[in-house]
Amino acid sequence: MTALNELRTLVLKATDSNLTLAERHRAFGELVRIFQDMAYAAAYARLGDFYLAQDAAQEAFISAWQRLQQLRQPEAFPRWFRRIVLTECNRLTRGKRLPTISLDEGLNLHGPYTDQKTAIERDELTKAVFTAINKLSLNERMVVILFYVQEHSQIDISAFLDVPTTTVAKRLNSARARLRGMMMDSFKKDLTAHRPSRNVTFAAKVRAGIYDEYVGEYRFELRPELVVAVKREGDRLMSEGGGQLNELFAKGKSKSQLLTKEFDGRGKFVRDRQGRITHLIYYEFGCEMGLAKKIR
């Protein structure tokens, strides 16, 4: 994992009120790159499903971006973010589960075997390892996946789980004793085949999710014929309404306000209790011009 001072620098950049929204997103994108596999591993340890784990990790990064100003100590990002990951896991288990591929079904995603006997033996072995891993306690399961599968150091795991390295070592020893005799290679191959860092798709989805929280159409309540559309063009946000197209940028600590580059215009976004944007209050030259409801 990145050294503590580098981690602190990235968090500070991601919350720096003097930087543009794109610059802050780039800093946060580095945090995504660094923690994406760890977030996925922690989510998998909790959920036991490859695809739900990826969903939970993506949502956790978006939630972390929205709440980043609440982090008092940049150095505490690993353990702070881990709590967000587990919160997203709990939300998924409480909510309606989307159709996904289960662990057993996931075993069939590998390439076809020319030797049918080899394929059956491999699947049986992998299922046995899955069963053994899932019988561990959550704490042991998380340490095993982070250490053996994701190959993080005990120091990194300690920072992420917010426990002493001695505790990490004890959990590893306990898990080793319970898994003795099991072959981990198949399990590691299956899990790492799904980890986010294997391609850029995961980070791209997180980046899009951060920008896309602003994206939508906003209808002014006092002028219902006027609809302002906010859209994303790469790493830029644009607003279009009343025949005008303007680029938006952020300035100041609040992520709830975006300004126009072309003139003194400002939009303040209103969120509900779940953090979702529901309204836009538009200001021009310091004067409130109206309230617009997000309609899509």
VEXPAZA-646425 format. One line per 3 residues: number of its first residue (from 0); for each residue x, y, z of C-alpha. Coordinates in pm, whole numbers. Each point is the difference from the previous one (the first is absolute). Layout:
BEGIN
NUM) X:Y:Z | ... $
END
This chain:
BEGIN
0) 0:0:0 | 109:360:-50 | 211:151:278 $
3) -191:190:266 | 127:343:-108 | -100:-67:-362 $
6) -342:-114:114 | -40:317:202 | 97:210:-303 $
9) -262:-169:-219 | -277:52:254 | 96:365:44 $
12) 1:54:-376 | -339:-166:-35 | -143:249:252 $
15) 201:309:-101 | -241:289:-57 | 253:177:-224 $
18) 14:-280:-257 | -243:-58:-283 | -252:-281:16 $
21) 199:-193:-262 | 322:31:204 | -175:-117:314 $
24) -152:-291:-190 | 343:-101:-128 | 134:-11:356 $
27) -297:-205:112 | 50:-222:-304 | 343:-88:138 $
30) -165:-102:327 | -235:-220:-203 | 296:-161:-176 $
33) 180:-66:329 | -296:-137:195 | -218:-162:-267 $
36) 128:-356:52 | -4:34:377 | -357:131:-6 $
39) -104:-287:-228 | 169:-257:225 | -165:139:313 $
42) -339:5:-171 | 45:-354:-126 | 92:-120:349 $
45) -327:145:124 | -229:-92:-294 | 154:-313:-151 $
48) -99:106:-351 | 238:131:-266 | -242:237:-167 $
51) -174:133:309 | 348:67:141 | 89:212:-302 $
54) -331:188:26 | 54:66:370 | 358:121:-58 $
57) -109:239:-278 | -281:144:210 | 237:34:295 $
60) 240:216:-203 | -283:225:-118 | -126:31:357 $
63) 353:73:122 | 34:281:-254 | -325:155:116 $
66) 106:-19:366 | 371:71:-34 | -29:339:171 $
69) -116:-183:312 | 337:-174:34 | 184:194:270 $
72) 336:-175:-34 | 122:-83:-353 | 223:-274:144 $
75) -312:-179:124 | -135:-53:-353 | 62:-380:-12 $
78) -203:-90:309 | -259:273:-73 | -49:-134:-350 $
81) -20:-361:122 | -300:94:216 | -168:149:-307 $
84) 64:-321:-196 | -162:-211:271 | -292:245:22 $
87) -61:-47:-373 | 18:-376:48 | -262:20:273 $
90) -218:213:-223 | 17:-259:-277 | -87:-285:235 $
93) -296:195:139 | -126:108:-341 | -129:-196:-291 $
96) 280:-207:-151 | 41:50:-373 | 44:-308:-215 $
99) 364:-105:30 | 218:-301:-60 | 47:-202:318 $
102) 327:-149:119 | -80:-339:-147 | -114:150:-330 $
105) 313:216:-3 | 210:-314:-11 | -129:-65:-349 $
108) 138:327:-142 | 340:-150:-76 | 97:-116:-344 $
111) -114:-345:-111 | 215:-298:92 | 89:-256:-266 $
114) 15:-259:278 | -346:-27:159 | 139:-193:298 $
117) 251:278:68 | -276:259:-15 | -216:-192:249 $
120) 289:-56:241 | 101:364:-17 | -352:123:70 $
123) -38:-241:291 | 327:121:151 | -91:365:-47 $
126) -341:-53:158 | 167:-166:297 | 231:298:45 $
129) -293:241:-30 | -187:-197:264 | 297:2:236 $
132) 62:373:-45 | -365:83:60 | -1:-197:325 $
135) 258:236:147 | -115:292:212 | -39:331:-182 $
138) 319:136:159 | 201:-307:-98 | -153:-9:-347 $
141) 87:362:-66 | 361:-41:114 | 45:-316:-210 $
144) -138:160:-315 | 199:320:45 | 325:-178:83 $
147) 2:-315:-210 | -211:102:-295 | 52:375:-34 $
150) 357:-26:135 | -12:302:229 | 255:27:278 $
153) -99:-48:363 | 75:369:59 | -240:105:-278 $
156) -267:-237:129 | 49:136:350 | -60:357:-120 $
159) -305:-101:-204 | -164:-207:273 | 109:237:279 $
162) 148:-278:212 | 360:-61:120 | 229:-205:-222 $
165) 15:-257:280 | -375:-51:-38 | 40:-45:-375 $
168) 270:-261:63 | -218:-187:252 | -294:-9:-242 $
171) 225:-128:-277 | 139:-275:223 | -350:-100:106 $
174) -117:-10:-360 | 308:-200:-106 | -79:-263:260 $
177) -357:-33:-122 | 97:-3:-367 | 295:-237:36 $
180) 7:-253:-279 | -213:213:-233 | 149:116:-330 $
183) -43:377:-39 | 121:37:-358 | -341:-64:-158 $
186) -175:236:239 | 258:271:-63 | -35:-40:-376 $
189) -378:31:17 | -2:306:223 | 282:190:-171 $
192) -164:-61:-337 | -272:240:115 | 204:263:186 $
195) -47:356:-127 | 364:74:-86 | -3:-256:-282 $
198) -135:274:-230 | -109:365:4 | -375:-68:2 $
201) -44:21:377 | 178:335:39 | -188:138:-301 $
204) -333:-94:157 | 95:168:327 | 112:313:-185 $
207) -323:9:-197 | -202:-48:317 | 168:297:166 $
210) -71:231:-293 | -339:-145:-71 | -147:94:337 $
213) -43:350:-149 | -124:-121:-338 | -369:33:-79 $
216) -277:240:-93 | -122:269:238 | -336:177:-47 $
219) -51:342:163 | -309:6:217 | -99:358:-82 $
222) 86:-40:-369 | -95:-359:-87 | 74:59:-367 $
225) 368:54:89 | 199:-320:40 | 376:-2:59 $
228) 190:-313:-98 | 330:-86:168 | 208:-252:-193 $
231) 346:-148:11 | 250:26:-284 | 303:-202:100 $
234) 139:167:313 | -205:316:-50 | -349:91:113 $
237) -216:215:-228 | -335:170:56 | -243:77:-279 $
240) -315:207:32 | -168:305:-149 | 215:-35:-309 $
243) 328:25:195 | 272:-261:46 | 239:53:292 $
246) 283:-196:158 | -34:-56:373 | 274:-22:260 $
249) 26:-29:377 | 160:245:235 | -16:2:375 $
252) -27:-288:244 | -358:-90:-73 | -62:-250:-279 $
255) -357:131:-12 | 89:309:-205 | 113:30:-361 $
258) 90:323:-176 | -9:100:-365 | 322:108:-167 $
261) -160:239:-246 | -173:235:249 | -90:43:368 $
264) -241:-290:24 | -22:-253:280 | -205:-309:63 $
267) -55:-138:347 | -110:-362:9 | -237:-116:273 $
270) 25:-355:131 | -244:-220:188 | 89:-198:311 $
273) 149:-278:-209 | 238:246:-166 | -181:-6:-335 $
276) -36:325:-193 | -366:104:-28 | 3:375:-83 $
279) 212:275:-146 | -5:359:124 | 136:232:-268 $
282) 171:333:76 | 115:266:-244 | 219:293:108 $
285) -73:-88:362 | -379:-1:-34 | -216:-310:31 $
288) -174:-61:-332 | -212:-300:89 | -37:-354:127 $
291) 6:-289:-247 | -105:-356:74 | 196:-291:-140 $
294) -245:-182:-226 | 228:-269:-143 $
END
